[in-house]
């Protein structure tokens, strides 16, 4: 299976959101409710299945998690 840089960034985003959610002591349901999103959206993002998460969604999550949104988004791979 070929993993592209884009897929790696999705996995990085998923890992960062999951880590911050757990740090905040929130369930997926609680995070979804506080961010005004569905639990299914959180589930898909954390599994890396949300292929094109909107920046506004990431900002909502960051606000609830009390982190800057760029902390959730992994930096681009500089080796490309």
Secondary structure, DSSP 8 states (H G I E B T S, - for coil): ----HHHHHHHHHHHHHHHHHHHTT--HHHHHHHHT--HHHHHHHHHT--TT--HHHHHHHHHHHTS-HHHHS----TT-
